[in-house]
Amino acid sequence: MRTLRAAAMVPVLVLAAACSGEPEEPHTIVYEVTGTGQIAWIEYKTDGRNSVRDEGITPPWTKSFTLPAEGTQQLQLLIQPAGEHELSASIEVDGQPLTSSASAGSDGGGTMSLTGELGG
């Protein structure tokens, strides 16, 4: 059986707007996974530092949260498919796409990884 695997390790840097003296608005982050097939686990960061893991997921899956504009925060979304799958994953910051990836396979192999950084 033919298997296609795609994984993205995409470092992305998003720079905060230049200091204007006024406090900046917090960032709205949306992690999203769509497609078909079971997902063994999804691991993601919601505070820029610590990871959270959800297990036994059937897409679609979405997590939304806010991060302060100050400081530097790491964004990370790791997905481990379970069995046959066709998945798409994305990270959005303030309604704008930051990064995305797609993966298809029949053996559950290969972890999808999306990463980025907010701050300046």
N, CA, C and O atoms as a printed pandas DataFrame, in Angstrom:
     atom_number atom_name residue_name chain_id  residue_number  x_coord  y_coord  z_coord
0              1         N          MET        A               1    0.834   -1.158    0.000
1              2        CA          MET        A               1    0.000    0.000    0.000
2              3         C          MET        A               1    0.890    1.235    0.000
3              4         O          MET        A               1    1.831    1.316    0.789
4              5         N          ARG        A               2    0.610    2.185   -0.860
5              6        CA          ARG        A               2    1.413    3.388   -0.989
6              7         C          ARG        A               2    1.066    4.380    0.115
7              8         O          ARG        A               2   -0.105    4.607    0.418
8              9         N          THR        A               3    2.088    4.958    0.702
9             10        CA          THR        A               3    1.898    5.907    1.793
10            11         C          THR        A               3    2.572    7.214    1.445
11            12         O          THR        A               3    3.715    7.234    0.989
12            13         N          LEU        A               4    1.871    8.294    1.659
13            14        CA          LEU        A               4    2.420    9.627    1.464
14            15         C          LEU        A               4    2.492   10.290    2.820
15            16         O          LEU        A               4    1.489   10.362    3.530
16            17         N          ARG        A               5    3.651   10.770    3.187
17            18        CA          ARG        A               5    3.831   11.457    4.466
18            19         C          ARG        A               5    4.325   12.863    4.217
19            20         O          ARG        A               5    5.211   13.087    3.392
20            21         N          ALA        A               6    3.757   13.788    4.921
21            22        CA          ALA        A               6    4.229   15.164    4.856
22            23         C          ALA        A               6    4.263   15.716    6.271
23            24         O          ALA        A               6    3.287   15.617    7.015
24            25         N          ALA        A               7    5.359   16.277    6.619
25            26        CA          ALA        A               7    5.463   16.909    7.937
26            27         C          ALA        A               7    6.135   18.252    7.750
27            28         O          ALA        A               7    7.069   18.383    6.959
28            29         N          ALA        A               8    5.674   19.225    8.461
29            30        CA          ALA        A               8    6.252   20.562    8.345
30            31         C          ALA        A               8    6.845   20.971    9.676
31            32         O          ALA        A               8    6.175   20.929   10.708
32            33         N          MET        A               9    8.085   21.361    9.646
33            34        CA          MET        A               9    8.725   21.967   10.804
34            35         C          MET        A               9    9.063   23.365   10.325
35            36         O          MET        A               9   10.147   23.605    9.793
36            37         N          VAL        A              10    8.138   24.279   10.516
37            38        CA          VAL        A              10    8.221   25.581    9.909
38            39         C          VAL        A              10    8.446   26.639   10.981
39            40         O          VAL        A              10    7.493   27.051   11.643
40            41         N          PRO        A              11    9.686   27.088   11.166
41            42        CA          PRO        A              11    9.885   28.175   12.121
42            43         C          PRO        A              11    9.390   29.483   11.512
43            44         O          PRO        A              11    9.769   29.836   10.396
44            45         N          VAL        A              12    8.568   30.177   12.226
45            46        CA          VAL        A              12    8.000   31.422   11.733
46            47         C          VAL        A              12    8.153   32.469   12.817
47            48         O          VAL        A              12    7.875   32.200   13.986
48            49         N          LEU        A              13    8.584   33.643   12.447
49            50        CA          LEU        A              13    8.763   34.729   13.405
50            51         C          LEU        A              13    7.756   35.815   13.093
51            52         O          LEU        A              13    7.697   36.306   11.966
52            53         N          VAL        A              14    6.967   36.192   14.078
53            54        CA          VAL        A              14    6.026   37.288   13.943
54            55         C          VAL        A              14    6.497   38.379   14.880
55            56         O          VAL        A              14    6.559   38.174   16.092
56            57         N          LEU        A              15    6.822   39.516   14.343
57            58        CA          LEU        A              15    7.330   40.609   15.161
58            59         C          LEU        A              15    6.187   41.482   15.640
59            60         O          LEU        A              15    5.263   41.790   14.886
60            61         N          ALA        A              16    6.259   41.873   16.888
61            62        CA          ALA        A              16    5.255   42.783   17.453
62            63         C          ALA        A              16    5.419   44.154   16.809
63            64         O          ALA        A              16    6.505   44.516   16.355
64            65         N          ALA        A              17    4.336   44.899   16.776
65            66        CA          ALA        A              17    4.364   46.244   16.200
66            67         C          ALA        A              17    5.324   47.117   17.003
67            68         O          ALA        A              17    5.552   46.884   18.190
68            69         N          ALA        A              18    5.872   48.109   16.346
69            70        CA          ALA        A              18    6.822   49.005   17.009
70            71         C          ALA        A              18    6.147   49.692   18.191
71            72         O          ALA        A              18    4.945   49.956   18.172
72            73         N          CYS        A              19    6.938   49.972   19.209
73            74        CA          CYS        A              19    6.406   50.597   20.425
74            75         C          CYS        A              19    5.868   51.978   20.101
75            76         O          CYS        A              19    6.564   52.801   19.506
76            77         N          SER        A              20    4.624   52.231   20.495
77            78        CA          SER        A              20    4.021   53.531   20.247
78            79         C          SER        A              20    3.697   54.242   21.546
79            80         O          SER        A              20    3.122   55.330   21.533
80            81         N          GLY        A              21    4.064   53.632   22.678
81            82        CA          GLY        A              21    3.762   54.233   23.958
82            83         C          GLY        A              21    2.446   53.744   24.539
83            84         O          GLY        A              21    2.260   53.801   25.755
84            85         N          GLU        A              22    1.529   53.266   23.710
85            86        CA          GLU        A              22    0.259   52.732   24.183
86            87         C          GLU        A              22    0.353   51.220   24.277
87            88         O          GLU        A              22    1.038   50.588   23.473
88            89         N          PRO        A              23   -0.336   50.630   25.262
89            90        CA          PRO        A              23   -0.297   49.170   25.370
90            91         C          PRO        A              23   -0.903   48.513   24.121
91            92         O          PRO        A              23   -1.900   48.980   23.571
92            93         N          GLU        A              24   -0.279   47.437   23.704
93            94        CA          GLU        A              24   -0.776   46.718   22.539
94            95         C          GLU        A              24   -1.866   45.742   22.955
95            96         O          GLU        A              24   -1.909   45.291   24.099
96            97         N          GLU        A              25   -2.732   45.428   22.025
97            98        CA          GLU        A              25   -3.810   44.467   22.257
98            99         C          GLU        A              25   -3.233   43.058   22.327
99           100         O          GLU        A              25   -2.254   42.762   21.642
100          101         N          PRO        A              26   -3.822   42.179   23.146
101          102        CA          PRO        A              26   -3.358   40.786   23.164
102          103         C          PRO        A              26   -3.622   40.115   21.821
103          104         O          PRO        A              26   -4.485   40.542   21.054
104          105         N          HIS        A              27   -2.869   39.065   21.554
105          106        CA          HIS        A              27   -3.009   38.306   20.314
106          107         C          HIS        A              27   -4.028   37.183   20.498
107          108         O          HIS        A              27   -4.041   36.512   21.529
108          109         N          THR        A              28   -4.878   36.984   19.497
109          110        CA          THR        A              28   -5.807   35.853   19.479
110          111         C          THR        A              28   -5.175   34.757   18.636
111          112         O          THR        A              28   -4.849   34.967   17.467
112          113         N          ILE        A              29   -5.005   33.583   19.241
113          114        CA          ILE        A              29   -4.374   32.433   18.587
114          115         C          ILE        A              29   -5.436   31.366   18.350
115          116         O          ILE        A              29   -6.243   31.084   19.235
116          117         N          VAL        A              30   -5.438   30.768   17.149
117          118        CA          VAL        A              30   -6.344   29.662   16.846
118          119         C          VAL        A              30   -5.532   28.527   16.234
119          120         O          VAL        A              30   -4.900   28.686   15.189
120          121         N          TYR        A              31   -5.563   27.372   16.909
121          122        CA          TYR        A              31   -5.006   26.134   16.351
122          123         C          TYR        A              31   -6.185   25.359   15.775
123          124         O          TYR        A              31   -7.235   25.265   16.411
124          125         N          GLU        A              32   -6.019   24.796   14.562
125          126        CA          GLU        A              32   -7.112   24.049   13.954
126          127         C          GLU        A              32   -6.574   22.830   13.209
127          128         O          GLU        A              32   -5.558   22.906   12.517
128          129         N          VAL        A              33   -7.276   21.703   13.362
129          130        CA          VAL        A              33   -6.962   20.482   12.622
130          131         C          VAL        A              33   -8.267   19.985   12.005
131          132         O          VAL        A              33   -9.264   19.804   12.703
132          133         N          THR        A              34   -8.249   19.766   10.689
133          134        CA          THR        A              34   -9.407   19.239    9.980
134          135         C          THR        A              34   -8.989   18.023    9.178
135          136         O          THR        A              34   -7.796   17.767    9.014
136          137         N          GLY        A              35   -9.955   17.273    8.678
137          138        CA          GLY        A              35   -9.657   16.128    7.834
138          139         C          GLY        A              35  -10.379   14.884    8.298
139          140         O          GLY        A              35  -11.410   14.948    8.968
140          141         N          THR        A              36   -9.812   13.745    7.924
141          142        CA          THR        A              36  -10.422   12.460    8.241
142          143         C          THR        A              36   -9.424   11.580    8.967
143          144         O          THR        A              36   -8.212   11.749    8.839
144          145         N          GLY        A              37   -9.952   10.639    9.729
145          146        CA          GLY        A              37   -9.103    9.700   10.445
146          147         C          GLY        A              37   -8.926   10.094   11.894
147          148         O          GLY        A              37   -9.128   11.249   12.270
148          149         N          GLN        A              38   -8.550    9.132   12.693
149          150        CA          GLN        A              38   -8.330    9.353   14.118
150          151         C          GLN        A              38   -6.973   10.004   14.363
151          152         O          GLN        A              38   -6.034    9.846   13.584
152          153         N          ILE        A              39   -6.901   10.735   15.462
153          154        CA          ILE        A              39   -5.653   11.359   15.892
154          155         C          ILE        A              39   -5.317   10.773   17.257
155          156         O          ILE        A              39   -6.122   10.857   18.185
156          157         N          ALA        A              40   -4.136   10.182   17.384
157          158        CA          ALA        A              40   -3.720    9.595   18.660
158          159         C          ALA        A              40   -3.610   10.676   19.724
159          160         O          ALA        A              40   -4.120   10.517   20.833
160          161         N          TRP        A              41   -2.935   11.793   19.381
161          162        CA          TRP        A              41   -2.816   12.911   20.310
162          163         C          TRP        A              41   -2.462   14.187   19.572
163          164         O          TRP        A              41   -1.898   14.171   18.478
164          165         N          ILE        A              42   -2.817   15.304   20.218
165          166        CA          ILE        A              42   -2.417   16.635   19.773
166          167         C          ILE        A              42   -1.793   17.317   20.977
167          168         O          ILE        A              42   -2.365   17.332   22.067
168          169         N          GLU        A              43   -0.613   17.882   20.765
169          170        CA          GLU        A              43    0.067   18.609   21.828
170          171         C          GLU        A              43    0.228   20.052   21.359
171          172         O          GLU        A              43    0.604   20.298   20.213
172          173         N          TYR        A              44   -0.058   21.011   22.253
173          174        CA          TYR        A              44   -0.048   22.406   21.856
174          175         C          TYR        A              44    0.311   23.295   23.050
175          176         O          TYR        A              44    0.148   22.907   24.207
176          177         N          LYS        A              45    0.805   24.503   22.736
177          178        CA          LYS        A              45    1.138   25.479   23.766
178          179         C          LYS        A              45    0.054   26.562   23.764
179          180         O          LYS        A              45   -0.308   27.089   22.713
180          181         N          THR        A              46   -0.461   26.886   24.968
181          182        CA          THR        A              46   -1.467   27.930   25.075
182          183         C          THR        A              46   -0.976   29.144   25.842
183          184         O          THR        A              46   -1.639   30.181   25.834
184          185         N          ASP        A              47    0.160   29.041   26.498
185          186        CA          ASP        A              47    0.677   30.175   27.253
186          187         C          ASP        A              47    2.049   30.609   26.762
187          188         O          ASP        A              47    2.725   31.398   27.424
188          189         N          GLY        A              48    2.466   30.100   25.607
189          190        CA          GLY        A              48    3.767   30.463   25.063
190          191         C          GLY        A              48    4.927   29.662   25.614
191          192         O          GLY        A              48    6.046   29.775   25.114
192          193         N          ARG        A              49    4.678   28.835   26.660
193          194        CA          ARG        A              49    5.770   28.085   27.278
194          195         C          ARG        A              49    5.423   26.621   27.546
195          196         O          ARG        A              49    6.195   25.731   27.189
196          197         N          ASN        A              50    4.276   26.362   28.170
197          198        CA          ASN        A              50    3.928   25.012   28.615
198          199         C          ASN        A              50    3.025   24.298   27.617
199          200         O          ASN        A              50    2.181   24.925   26.977
200          201         N          SER        A              51    3.206   22.981   27.485
201          202        CA          SER        A              51    2.424   22.184   26.541
202          203         C          SER        A              51    1.253   21.499   27.232
203          204         O          SER        A              51    1.317   21.140   28.407
204          205         N          VAL        A              52    0.175   21.330   26.458
205          206        CA          VAL        A              52   -1.027   20.611   26.874
206          207         C          VAL        A              52   -1.239   19.499   25.852
207          208         O          VAL        A              52   -0.972   19.694   24.666
208          209         N          ARG        A              53   -1.719   18.329   26.297
209          210        CA          ARG        A              53   -1.955   17.221   25.371
210          211         C          ARG        A              53   -3.402   16.758   25.461
211          212         O          ARG        A              53   -3.921   16.510   26.549
212          213         N          ASP        A              54   -4.058   16.644   24.284
213          214        CA          ASP        A              54   -5.382   16.036   24.148
214          215         C          ASP        A              54   -5.181   14.709   23.433
215          216         O          ASP        A              54   -4.372   14.621   22.509
216          217         N          GLU        A              55   -5.910   13.668   23.850
217          218        CA          GLU        A              55   -5.743   12.340   23.246
218          219         C          GLU        A              55   -7.061   11.810   22.704
219          220         O          GLU        A              55   -8.138   12.224   23.132
220          221         N          GLY        A              56   -6.953   10.858   21.725
221          222        CA          GLY        A              56   -8.120   10.195   21.156
222          223         C          GLY        A              56   -9.079   11.160   20.489
223          224         O          GLY        A              56  -10.240   11.249   20.890
224          225         N          ILE        A              57   -8.623   11.880   19.486
225          226        CA          ILE        A              57   -9.386   12.962   18.864
226          227         C          ILE        A              57   -9.866   12.558   17.474
227          228         O          ILE        A              57   -9.155   11.896   16.718
228          229         N          THR        A              58  -11.080   12.969   17.161
229          230        CA          THR        A              58  -11.617   12.852   15.810
230          231         C          THR        A              58  -11.796   14.267   15.278
231          232         O          THR        A              58  -12.488   15.068   15.906
232          233         N          PRO        A              59  -11.184   14.603   14.125
233          234        CA          PRO        A              59  -11.314   15.967   13.596
234          235         C          PRO        A              59  -12.777   16.258   13.218
235          236         O          PRO        A              59  -13.531   15.325   12.941
236          237         N          PRO        A              60  -13.181   17.513   13.201
237          238        CA          PRO        A              60  -12.358   18.712   13.366
238          239         C          PRO        A              60  -12.064   19.003   14.832
239          240         O          PRO        A              60  -12.824   18.626   15.724
240          241         N          TRP        A              61  -10.931   19.691   15.064
241          242        CA          TRP        A              61  -10.478   20.063   16.404
242          243         C          TRP        A              61   -9.973   21.496   16.334
243          244         O          TRP        A              61   -9.236   21.852   15.414
244          245         N          THR        A              62  -10.367   22.325   17.311
245          246        CA          THR        A              62   -9.951   23.722   17.354
246          247         C          THR        A              62   -9.693   24.136   18.793
247          248         O          THR        A              62  -10.430   23.740   19.696
248          249         N          LYS        A              63   -8.661   24.925   19.010
249          250        CA          LYS        A              63   -8.380   25.557   20.297
250          251         C          LYS        A              63   -8.101   27.033   20.034
251          252         O          LYS        A              63   -7.299   27.383   19.168
252          253         N          SER        A              64   -8.780   27.899   20.802
253          254        CA          SER        A              64   -8.578   29.342   20.695
254          255         C          SER        A              64   -8.196   29.886   22.064
255          256         O          SER        A              64   -8.697   29.417   23.087
256          257         N          PHE        A              65   -7.305   30.878   22.083
257          258        CA          PHE        A              65   -6.869   31.498   23.326
258          259         C          PHE        A              65   -6.191   32.812   23.002
259          260         O          PHE        A              65   -5.950   33.117   21.834
260          261         N          THR        A              66   -5.882   33.592   24.025
261          262        CA          THR        A              66   -5.181   34.858   23.818
262          263         C          THR        A              66   -3.828   34.816   24.509
263          264         O          THR        A              66   -3.642   34.134   25.517
264          265         N          LEU        A              67   -2.893   35.561   23.942
265          266        CA          LEU        A              67   -1.564   35.739   24.522
266          267         C          LEU        A              67   -1.288   37.235   24.603
267          268         O          LEU        A              67   -1.696   37.989   23.721
268          269         N          PRO        A              68   -0.605   37.665   25.644
269          270        CA          PRO        A              68   -0.300   39.099   25.755
270          271         C          PRO        A              68    0.638   39.547   24.636
271          272         O          PRO        A              68    1.423   38.760   24.108
272          273         N          ALA        A              69    0.538   40.824   24.289
273          274        CA          ALA        A              69    1.389   41.373   23.232
274          275         C          ALA        A              69    2.825   41.532   23.702
275          276         O          ALA        A              69    3.748   41.545   22.888
276          277         N          GLU        A              70    3.022   41.654   25.022
277          278        CA          GLU        A              70    4.365   41.854   25.559
278          279         C          GLU        A              70    5.111   40.525   25.646
279          280         O          GLU        A              70    4.506   39.466   25.815
280          281         N          GLY        A              71    6.416   40.601   25.529
281          282        CA          GLY        A              71    7.246   39.416   25.692
282          283         C          GLY        A              71    7.277   38.548   24.445
283          284         O          GLY        A              71    6.731   38.902   23.401
284          285         N          THR        A              72    7.927   37.408   24.583
285          286        CA          THR        A              72    8.048   36.444   23.492
286          287         C          THR        A              72    7.344   35.164   23.900
287          288         O          THR        A              72    7.567   34.655   24.998
288          289         N          GLN        A              73    6.500   34.641   23.029
289          290        CA          GLN        A              73    5.799   33.392   23.279
290          291         C          GLN        A              73    6.019   32.433   22.112
291          292         O          GLN        A              73    6.014   32.828   20.946
292          293         N          GLN        A              74    6.211   31.176   22.458
293          294        CA          GLN        A              74    6.377   30.127   21.460
294          295         C          GLN        A              74    5.012   29.536   21.123
295          296         O          GLN        A              74    4.208   29.282   22.020
296          297         N          LEU        A              75    4.747   29.319   19.843
297          298        CA          LEU        A              75    3.550   28.638   19.390
298          299         C          LEU        A              75    3.979   27.279   18.854
299          300         O          LEU        A              75    4.951   27.179   18.105
300          301         N          GLN        A              76    3.252   26.233   19.240
301          302        CA          GLN        A              76    3.609   24.901   18.775
302          303         C          GLN        A              76    2.360   24.037   18.733
303          304         O          GLN        A              76    1.553   24.033   19.663
304          305         N          LEU        A              77    2.218   23.303   17.629
305          306        CA          LEU        A              77    1.118   22.367   17.445
306          307         C          LEU        A              77    1.717   21.085   16.880
307          308         O          LEU        A              77    2.229   21.074   15.761
308          309         N          LEU        A              78    1.652   19.993   17.663
309          310        CA          LEU        A              78    2.152   18.683   17.241
310          311         C          LEU        A              78    0.969   17.735   17.129
311          312         O          LEU        A              78    0.117   17.696   18.016
312          313         N          ILE        A              79    0.912   16.964   16.037
313          314        CA          ILE        A              79   -0.215   16.057   15.795
314          315         C          ILE        A              79    0.328   14.678   15.456
315          316         O          ILE        A              79    1.158   14.536   14.559
316          317         N          GLN        A              80   -0.143   13.653   16.179
317          318        CA          GLN        A              80    0.224   12.264   15.904
318          319         C          GLN        A              80   -1.010   11.527   15.393
319          320         O          GLN        A              80   -1.875   11.150   16.184
320          321         N          PRO        A              81   -1.102   11.316   14.059
321          322        CA          PRO        A              81   -2.236   10.571   13.514
322          323         C          PRO        A              81   -2.231    9.120   13.999
323          324         O          PRO        A              81   -1.190    8.579   14.373
324          325         N          ALA        A              82   -3.410    8.505   13.986
325          326        CA          ALA        A              82   -3.557    7.095   14.372
326          327         C          ALA        A              82   -4.219    6.364   13.208
327          328         O          ALA        A              82   -5.431    6.467   13.018
328          329         N          GLY        A              83   -3.437    5.635   12.440
329          330        CA          GLY        A              83   -4.006    4.899   11.308
330          331         C          GLY        A              83   -4.157    5.772   10.071
331          332         O          GLY        A              83   -3.466    6.777    9.909
332          333         N          GLU        A              84   -5.079    5.362    9.202
333          334        CA          GLU        A              84   -5.298    6.044    7.932
334          335         C          GLU        A              84   -5.823    7.457    8.171
335          336         O          GLU        A              84   -6.723    7.661    8.985
336          337         N          HIS        A              85   -5.253    8.435    7.454
337          338        CA          HIS        A              85   -5.639    9.814    7.699
338          339         C          HIS        A              85   -5.349   10.718    6.508
339          340         O          HIS        A              85   -4.488   10.436    5.675
340          341         N          GLU        A              86   -6.090   11.800    6.460
341          342        CA          GLU        A              86   -5.817   12.946    5.601
342          343         C          GLU        A              86   -6.125   14.156    6.464
343          344         O          GLU        A              86   -7.291   14.442    6.738
344          345         N          LEU        A              87   -5.102   14.863    6.890
345          346        CA          LEU        A              87   -5.263   15.954    7.846
346          347         C          LEU        A              87   -4.661   17.249    7.324
347          348         O          LEU        A              87   -3.683   17.249    6.577
348          349         N          SER        A              88   -5.268   18.344    7.737
349          350        CA          SER        A              88   -4.716   19.675    7.515
350          351         C          SER        A              88   -4.685   20.372    8.859
351          352         O          SER        A              88   -5.609   20.238    9.661
352          353         N          ALA        A              89   -3.624   21.113    9.101
353          354        CA          ALA        A              89   -3.480   21.822   10.369
354          355         C          ALA        A              89   -3.037   23.249   10.090
355          356         O          ALA        A              89   -2.347   23.521    9.107
356          357         N          SER        A              90   -3.446   24.161   10.977
357          358        CA          SER        A              90   -3.040   25.550   10.797
358          359         C          SER        A              90   -2.962   26.258   12.137
359          360         O          SER        A              90   -3.585   25.856   13.120
360          361         N          ILE        A              91   -2.168   27.334   12.143
361          362        CA          ILE        A              91   -2.098   28.260   13.270
362          363         C          ILE        A              91   -2.423   29.638   12.700
363          364         O          ILE        A              91   -1.822   30.073   11.718
364          365         N          GLU        A              92   -3.394   30.325   13.337
365          366        CA          GLU        A              92   -3.727   31.697   12.966
366          367         C          GLU        A              92   -3.415   32.622   14.136
367          368         O          GLU        A              92   -3.615   32.262   15.296
368          369         N          VAL        A              93   -2.925   33.817   13.820
369          370        CA          VAL        A              93   -2.668   34.844   14.815
370          371         C          VAL        A              93   -3.463   36.078   14.404
371          372         O          VAL        A              93   -3.262   36.626   13.320
372          373         N          ASP        A              94   -4.359   36.507   15.272
373          374        CA          ASP        A              94   -5.190   37.684   15.018
374          375         C          ASP        A              94   -5.917   37.588   13.674
375          376         O          ASP        A              94   -6.013   38.571   12.940
376          377         N          GLY        A              95   -6.428   36.393   13.362
377          378        CA          GLY        A              95   -7.209   36.177   12.144
378          379         C          GLY        A              95   -6.388   35.989   10.885
379          380         O          GLY        A              95   -6.957   35.810    9.808
380          381         N          GLN        A              96   -5.071   36.025   10.986
381          382        CA          GLN        A              96   -4.197   35.869    9.824
382          383         C          GLN        A              96   -3.449   34.544    9.908
383          384         O          GLN        A              96   -2.957   34.179   10.976
384          385         N          PRO        A              97   -3.358   33.812    8.781
385          386        CA          PRO        A              97   -2.613   32.541    8.801
386          387         C          PRO        A              97   -1.148   32.776    9.148
387          388         O          PRO        A              97   -0.497   33.661    8.593
388          389         N          LEU        A              98   -0.646   31.972   10.071
389          390        CA          LEU        A              98    0.775   32.017   10.423
390          391         C          LEU        A              98    1.514   30.913    9.690
391          392         O          LEU        A              98    2.555   31.146    9.076
392          393         N          THR        A              99    0.959   29.698    9.761
393          394        CA          THR        A              99    1.559   28.555    9.092
394          395         C          THR        A              99    0.522   27.447    8.962
395          396         O          THR        A              99   -0.459   27.420    9.706
396          397         N          SER        A             100    0.736   26.529    8.013
397          398        CA          SER        A             100   -0.176   25.404    7.840
398          399         C          SER        A             100    0.574   24.214    7.257
399          400         O          SER        A             100    1.694   24.340    6.762
400          401         N          SER        A             101   -0.083   23.042    7.331
401          402        CA          SER        A             101    0.525   21.813    6.836
402          403         C          SER        A             101   -0.577   20.822    6.490
403          404         O          SER        A             101   -1.699   20.932    6.982
404          405         N          ALA        A             102   -0.247   19.848    5.636
405          406        CA          ALA        A             102   -1.173   18.770    5.305
406          407         C          ALA        A             102   -0.418   17.456    5.348
407          408         O          ALA        A             102    0.785   17.410    5.089
408          409         N          SER        A             103   -1.135   16.381    5.678
409          410        CA          SER        A             103   -0.514   15.066    5.783
410          411         C          SER        A             103   -1.515   14.002    5.382
411          412         O          SER        A             103   -2.698   14.102    5.709
412          413         N          ALA        A             104   -1.049   12.982    4.676
413          414        CA          ALA        A             104   -1.890   11.839    4.319
414          415         C          ALA        A             104   -1.070   10.580    4.493
415          416         O          ALA        A             104    0.124   10.567    4.196
416          417         N          GLY        A             105   -1.701    9.518    4.971
417          418        CA          GLY        A             105   -0.977    8.270    5.162
418          419         C          GLY        A             105   -1.902    7.151    5.558
419          420         O          GLY        A             105   -3.073    7.376    5.865
420          421         N          SER        A             106   -1.376    5.941    5.552
421          422        CA          SER        A             106   -2.194    4.777    5.877
422          423         C          SER        A             106   -1.682    4.015    7.079
423          424         O          SER        A             106   -2.297    3.029    7.486
424          425         N          ASP        A             107   -0.563    4.446    7.664
425          426        CA          ASP        A             107    0.001    3.664    8.765
426          427         C          ASP        A             107    0.100    4.431   10.084
427          428         O          ASP        A             107    0.621    3.906   11.068
428          429         N          GLY        A             108   -0.395    5.664   10.106
429          430        CA          GLY        A             108   -0.338    6.444   11.335
430          431         C          GLY        A             108    1.033    7.007   11.643
431          432         O          GLY        A             108    1.222    7.648   12.677
432          433         N          GLY        A             109    1.988    6.780   10.765
433          434        CA          GLY        A             109    3.351    7.250   11.017
434          435         C          GLY        A             109    3.504    8.717   10.734
435          436         O          GLY        A             109    2.735    9.299    9.968
436          437         N          GLY        A             110    4.482    9.308   11.343
437          438        CA          GLY        A             110    4.840   10.693   11.070
438          439         C          GLY        A             110    4.055   11.686   11.891
439          440         O          GLY        A             110    2.829   11.746   11.798
440          441         N          THR        A             111    4.745   12.455   12.683
441          442        CA          THR        A             111    4.116   13.511   13.471
442          443         C          THR        A             111    4.137   14.804   12.679
443          444         O          THR        A             111    5.173   15.183   12.133
444          445         N          MET        A             112    3.001   15.487   12.611
445          446        CA          MET        A             112    2.934   16.805   11.991
446          447         C          MET        A             112    3.376   17.816   13.040
447          448         O          MET        A             112    3.023   17.688   14.212
448          449         N          SER        A             113    4.140   18.812   12.633
449          450        CA          SER        A             113    4.641   19.799   13.565
450          451         C          SER        A             113    4.554   21.196   12.951
451          452         O          SER        A             113    5.102   21.446   11.877
452          453         N          LEU        A             114    3.862   22.101   13.642
453          454        CA          LEU        A             114    3.808   23.499   13.242
454          455         C          LEU        A             114    4.342   24.332   14.392
455          456         O          LEU        A             114    3.947   24.124   15.539
456          457         N          THR        A             115    5.226   25.264   14.108
457          458        CA          THR        A             115    5.791   26.105   15.165
458          459         C          THR        A             115    5.857   27.550   14.717
459          460         O          THR        A             115    5.847   27.845   13.522
460          461         N          GLY        A             116    5.923   28.443   15.681
461          462        CA          GLY        A             116    6.067   29.854   15.405
462          463         C          GLY        A             116    6.430   30.581   16.678
463          464         O          GLY        A             116    6.467   29.981   17.752
464          465         N          GLU        A             117    6.699   31.871   16.566
465          466        CA          GLU        A             117    7.071   32.672   17.730
466          467         C          GLU        A             117    6.446   34.049   17.611
467          468         O          GLU        A             117    6.450   34.660   16.542
468          469         N          LEU        A             118    5.911   34.528   18.721
469          470        CA          LEU        A             118    5.381   35.884   18.812
470          471         C          LEU        A             118    6.305   36.680   19.722
471          472         O          LEU        A             118    6.804   36.158   20.719
472          473         N          GLY        A             119    6.528   37.919   19.383
473          474        CA          GLY        A             119    7.310   38.741   20.291
474          475         C          GLY        A             119    8.271   39.631   19.561
475          476         O          GLY        A             119    8.379   39.618   18.335
476          477         N          GLY        A             120    8.962   40.401   20.355
477          478        CA          GLY        A             120    9.901   41.299   19.727
478          479         C          GLY        A             120   10.866   41.883   20.687
479          480         O          GLY        A             120   11.728   42.669   20.294
